[in-house]
C-alpha cells in the first residue's frame, strides 16, 4: 500500500497557487470555462512534461490510465484545487 503523496504531487506542492490564480485572473483565463479549469490544464501539461509524453494522444492515454487508479492516489489534486477560493 502506498503511503504519503505520489511522486507527481510532491513538486506540485511548491507551486505558488496565489501567483497562479492572480495570473489567471489578470489574463481572464477562466472566461467561459465549463469543466477543464486553468489549474487542471496546468496539472495535465506539467504531468505530460515530467513524464516525457510526446503527443496529445499519449497524454490522453496516460491521464486516462491514471484516472483509473484509486481515488486516494489522486486526492492531492482536490487538495490543491481547494487550497483557497479558486
ZIRA-V962461 format. One line per field, one symbol per residue. phi: phi as a letter, one per 20 degrees, with the letter a starting at -180 (. if undefined). A space follows every 10 residues. Layout:
BEGIN
phi=???
END
This chain:
BEGIN
phi=.fcnefgfff fffeffffff ffffffdlfe fmeddeffff ffffffffff dlfdbfffff fffffffefg fffeffffgf fdfbee
END
